[in-house]
Amino acid sequence: METDEARPGVRLWELRTNSCRWPLGRPWDHAEFFCGQPTVPGCSWCKEHRKRALVRARVGPKPPMVLKDRRR
């Protein structure tokens, strides 16, 4: 797997409609460079970054939604 630091990246104004918009660098840094690889259709990220984003979102099981009765 290639790390973000190994990729040169592209600047904001170099992004195209099918360019991956994953910011490169550490999470607390100002995003100066973006991935720029071709995106997955219907997504803003390339295949690798889409996988990384969705893994983070699915860390644990989602608790069931419970609606409370507020008429009491």
Sequence and secondary structure as in RCSB ss.txt:
>XXXX:A:sequence
METDEARPGVRLWELRTNSCRWPLGRPWDHAEFFCGQPTVPGCSWCKEHRKRALVRARVGPKPPMVLKDRRR
>XXXX:A:secstr
   GGGS  B GGG  TTB   B S TTS    B   B  TTSSS HHHHHHHHHHHTSS            
